[in-house]
């Protein structure tokens, strides 16, 4: 019995959610109880050059106000700072702090550990085949930073 296309999409989303939920729980056990998935996307975008709320909003496909709230939370928790731009003293640039980079590195290590767990569950060959097939289907590029905005997008439809 084959599954529907919707079932496939939900299985893929379920795999993503399972990994992310496990990573967030492990980060909490390691002392980072306040980290959420959006924080990872935001810090990666900031590290890649999104140095203002406007730019962060564009890169994440979220409103400038949502980006500003995310930045405030990240600042309060010590994951990012706003420093004066050396070229324009009126401008404040966002930067990921050493603590923020530590969270990102910890998260990457946890995802590697979770991958190893999946490999133990289904076998190295099966996991390699799954990764090969997914790469063939979706491409080799990593997920875009705009995923949070894409997931939450308002298509103007009534529910």
C-alpha positions in Angstrom: 0.0 0.0 0.0 1.5 3.3 -1.1 1.2 6.5 0.9 -0.2 9.7 -0.4 1.9 12.8 -1.3 0.5 14.5 1.7 1.7 11.6 3.9 5.1 12.0 2.4 5.2 15.7 3.2 4.0 15.0 6.8 6.7 12.3 7.2 9.4 14.7 6.1 8.1 17.4 8.3 7.8 14.9 11.2 11.5 13.9 10.7 12.5 17.6 10.8 10.3 18.2 13.9 11.6 15.1 15.6 15.3 16.2 15.1 14.6 19.8 16.1 12.6 19.0 19.2 15.3 16.5 20.3 18.0 19.1 19.7 16.2 21.8 21.6 15.7 19.4 24.5 19.4 18.5 24.5 20.4 22.1 24.4 18.3 22.7 27.4 20.0 19.8 29.2 23.3 21.5 28.3 22.3 24.7 29.9 20.7 26.6 27.0 17.0 26.4 28.2 16.1 29.5 26.4 17.0 28.6 22.8 14.3 28.2 20.2 14.5 27.2 16.5 13.9 30.7 15.3 17.0 31.8 17.3 19.2 29.5 15.3 17.8 30.8 12.0 18.3 34.4 13.2 21.8 34.0 14.5 22.9 32.2 11.3 21.4 35.0 9.2 23.1 37.7 11.4 26.4 35.8 11.2 26.0 35.8 7.4 25.6 39.6 7.3 22.0 40.5 8.4 23.1 43.4 10.6 19.8 45.2 11.1 16.2 44.4 11.9 15.2 45.3 8.4 17.8 43.0 6.8 17.0 40.2 9.3 13.3 40.5 8.5 14.1 40.2 4.7 16.3 37.2 5.1 13.9 35.3 7.4 10.8 36.5 5.5 9.3 37.9 8.6 8.1 41.5 9.5 10.6 44.0 10.7 8.7 44.1 14.0 9.1 40.3 14.4 12.8 40.6 13.6 13.2 43.4 16.1 11.5 41.3 18.8 13.7 38.4 18.0 16.8 40.6 18.2 15.7 42.0 21.5 15.3 38.4 22.9 18.7 37.4 21.5 20.3 40.5 23.0 18.7 39.9 26.4 20.1 36.4 26.4 23.5 37.5 25.4 23.5 35.8 22.0 23.9 38.9 19.9 25.0 42.5 20.4 24.4 45.8 18.7 27.6 47.7 18.1 28.2 51.1 16.6 29.1 50.8 12.9 32.7 52.0 12.5 31.7 53.7 9.2 28.5 55.4 10.4 28.2 56.2 14.2 24.4 56.7 13.8 24.0 53.0 12.7 24.1 50.0 15.0 25.2 46.7 13.6 24.2 43.3 14.9 26.8 40.7 15.7 26.6 37.2 17.1 28.5 37.0 20.4 30.9 34.3 21.5 28.0 32.8 23.5 25.8 32.8 20.4 28.5 31.0 18.4 28.8 28.5 21.2 25.1 27.8 21.0 25.3 27.3 17.3 28.3 24.9 17.6 26.5 23.0 20.4 23.5 22.7 18.2 25.6 21.4 15.3 27.2 18.8 17.5 23.8 17.7 18.8 22.5 17.3 15.3 25.5 15.1 14.5 24.7 13.0 17.6 21.1 12.7 16.5 22.2 11.7 13.0 24.4 9.0 14.6 21.3 7.8 16.6 19.3 7.5 13.4 22.2 5.6 11.8 22.1 3.1 14.7 18.4 2.7 14.4 18.2 2.1 10.6 21.7 1.3 9.7 24.5 3.2 7.9 23.6 2.1 4.4 19.9 3.0 4.8 20.6 6.4 6.3 23.2 7.1 3.5 20.6 6.0 0.9 17.9 8.3 2.5 20.3 11.2 2.4 21.2 10.5 -1.2 17.6 10.3 -2.2 16.6 13.5 -0.4 19.5 15.3 -2.0 18.4 14.1 -5.4 14.8 15.2 -4.7 15.4 18.6 -3.0 19.0 19.5 -3.9 22.2 19.7 -2.1 21.8 23.3 -0.8 21.0 23.7 2.9 17.7 25.0 3.9 17.2 28.8 3.3 17.0 31.2 6.2 13.6 32.3 5.2 12.0 29.1 6.4 10.4 30.7 9.6 8.6 33.3 7.5 7.7 30.7 4.9 6.1 28.4 7.5 4.2 31.3 9.0 3.2 33.1 5.8 -0.2 34.5 5.5 -1.6 33.6 2.1 -4.6 35.8 2.6 -6.9 32.8 3.0 -9.6 32.4 5.6 -9.7 29.3 7.7 
